[in-house]
Amino acid sequence: MHLDEKIWLFLSFGMIMIFMIFTGYQALALGYGPPSHKETIDPQKVDQTAPFNEPGIKQIGENEYEVVMTLQIFSFTPMDIEVPAGSTVHFTLTSKDVVHGFQVADTNINAMVMPGHIQKITQKFDEPGEYLVLCNEYCGAGHQAMSTTITVK
């Protein structure tokens, strides 16, 4: 084997090991990783299955709220959400019909909500204002009208 080949093999192996160590450190020590919520639901029985049988917002702690939301053709239920500034909001989402998107402007929330699956997202809202919520997955002819707001006071 030529010296150049040995150098490239050593460098390539070293880079792969560095990437694996870095990724392992992020996953184990820092807690970064892909979403692990693998909860499922029968999309035909969303309205009869808790907690989606009573969608809405409820306070679960001091400055902590849970929003149970269903996404269906061209609408969100509940439509408008209002929380005080500094609140931590836990979203529990599912779709009744087709794949929808859940994107909240000016935050890092951007999720795909699929029928038959439950999506969970947590976000802290420090800044008062109105946050636009959009469906960013094409869901049909009225897709462009699928939006709502989160009001932070």
C-alpha positions as CSV (number, residue, x, y, z in Angstrom):
1,M,0.0,0.0,0.0
2,H,1.4,3.4,-1.0
3,L,2.1,6.0,1.7
4,D,-0.5,8.4,0.3
5,E,-3.2,5.7,0.6
6,K,-2.2,5.0,4.2
7,I,-2.4,8.8,5.1
8,W,-5.9,9.1,3.5
9,L,-7.2,6.0,5.2
10,F,-5.9,7.2,8.6
11,L,-7.4,10.7,8.1
12,S,-10.7,9.3,6.9
13,F,-11.0,6.8,9.8
14,G,-10.0,9.6,12.2
15,M,-12.7,12.0,10.8
16,I,-15.4,9.2,11.1
17,M,-14.4,8.6,14.7
18,I,-14.5,12.3,15.6
19,F,-18.0,12.6,14.0
20,M,-19.2,9.6,15.9
21,I,-17.8,10.8,19.2
22,F,-19.3,14.3,18.7
23,T,-22.7,12.9,17.7
24,G,-22.7,10.5,20.7
25,Y,-21.7,13.3,23.1
26,Q,-24.6,15.4,21.8
27,A,-27.1,12.6,22.0
28,L,-26.1,11.3,25.4
29,A,-24.6,14.2,27.4
30,L,-26.6,17.1,25.9
31,G,-29.8,15.2,25.3
32,Y,-30.0,16.1,21.6
33,G,-31.7,13.6,19.5
34,P,-34.6,12.9,17.2
35,P,-38.1,13.1,18.7
36,S,-38.9,9.9,20.5
37,H,-42.7,10.3,21.0
38,K,-44.1,7.2,19.3
39,E,-47.6,7.5,20.6
40,T,-50.3,6.6,18.1
41,I,-54.0,7.1,17.9
42,D,-56.8,5.9,15.6
43,P,-57.4,8.8,13.3
44,Q,-61.1,7.7,12.9
45,K,-61.7,8.0,16.7
46,V,-59.8,11.2,17.6
47,D,-62.9,12.9,18.9
48,Q,-63.6,9.9,21.2
49,T,-60.0,9.5,22.5
50,A,-58.6,11.4,25.5
51,P,-57.2,14.0,25.6
52,F,-58.4,14.9,22.1
53,N,-62.0,14.5,23.0
54,E,-61.6,17.9,24.9
55,P,-59.2,20.0,22.9
56,G,-58.2,23.3,24.4
57,I,-55.8,25.0,26.8
58,K,-55.4,24.4,30.5
59,Q,-53.1,25.5,33.1
60,I,-51.0,22.6,34.6
61,G,-48.6,24.6,36.8
62,E,-47.4,28.0,37.6
63,N,-46.8,29.7,34.3
64,E,-47.2,26.3,32.5
65,Y,-49.9,25.4,30.1
66,E,-50.9,22.4,28.1
67,V,-52.6,22.9,24.7
68,V,-54.4,19.8,23.2
69,M,-55.0,20.6,19.6
70,T,-56.4,18.7,16.6
71,L,-55.6,19.7,13.1
72,Q,-58.2,18.9,10.4
73,I,-59.0,20.1,6.9
74,F,-58.2,23.8,6.8
75,S,-58.5,24.5,10.6
76,F,-57.0,24.1,14.0
77,T,-59.0,23.2,17.2
78,P,-58.9,25.3,19.3
79,M,-58.5,28.2,16.9
80,D,-57.0,30.9,19.2
81,I,-54.7,30.4,22.1
82,E,-53.9,33.0,24.8
83,V,-51.1,32.7,27.4
84,P,-49.3,35.1,29.6
85,A,-45.7,36.2,28.8
86,G,-43.1,33.9,30.3
87,S,-45.3,30.8,30.0
88,T,-44.1,27.4,29.0
89,V,-46.6,25.7,26.7
90,H,-46.7,22.0,26.0
91,F,-48.5,21.3,22.7
92,T,-50.1,17.8,22.1
93,L,-51.1,17.6,18.5
94,T,-52.7,15.1,16.1
95,S,-54.4,15.2,12.7
96,K,-57.8,13.9,11.9
97,D,-57.5,13.5,8.2
98,V,-54.2,14.2,6.2
99,V,-50.7,15.3,7.0
100,H,-50.6,18.9,8.3
101,G,-47.8,21.2,9.3
102,F,-47.5,23.1,12.6
103,Q,-45.2,26.1,12.3
104,V,-45.2,29.0,14.8
105,A,-43.6,32.2,13.3
106,D,-40.8,33.7,15.3
107,T,-40.1,30.5,17.2
108,N,-38.3,27.3,16.3
109,I,-41.5,25.2,16.2
110,N,-41.9,23.5,12.9
111,A,-43.5,20.0,13.0
112,M,-45.2,17.6,10.8
113,V,-48.5,16.3,12.2
114,M,-49.6,13.0,10.8
115,P,-52.9,11.2,11.2
116,G,-52.5,8.3,13.5
117,H,-49.6,9.8,15.4
118,I,-49.4,12.2,18.4
119,Q,-46.8,15.0,18.2
120,K,-45.6,16.7,21.4
121,I,-43.7,20.0,21.4
122,T,-42.7,22.3,24.3
123,Q,-42.0,26.1,23.8
124,K,-41.5,29.0,26.2
125,F,-43.1,32.2,25.1
126,D,-41.1,35.1,26.7
127,E,-42.0,38.0,24.4
128,P,-45.5,39.4,24.3
129,G,-47.2,39.6,21.0
130,E,-49.2,37.6,18.4
131,Y,-47.6,34.5,17.0
132,L,-48.9,33.3,13.7
133,V,-49.5,29.6,13.4
134,L,-49.5,28.1,9.9
135,C,-50.0,24.8,8.3
136,N,-46.8,24.4,6.2
137,E,-47.7,21.0,4.6
138,Y,-50.0,21.1,1.6
139,C,-53.3,19.7,2.8
140,G,-55.8,20.5,0.0
141,A,-57.4,23.2,-2.0
142,G,-58.0,25.5,1.1
143,H,-54.5,25.0,2.5
144,Q,-53.6,28.7,2.2
145,A,-56.4,29.6,4.7
146,M,-55.2,27.3,7.4
147,S,-53.8,29.5,10.1
148,T,-54.5,30.7,13.7
149,T,-52.7,32.8,16.3
150,I,-51.1,32.4,19.7
151,T,-51.5,35.6,21.8
152,V,-48.9,36.2,24.4
153,K,-49.9,38.9,26.9
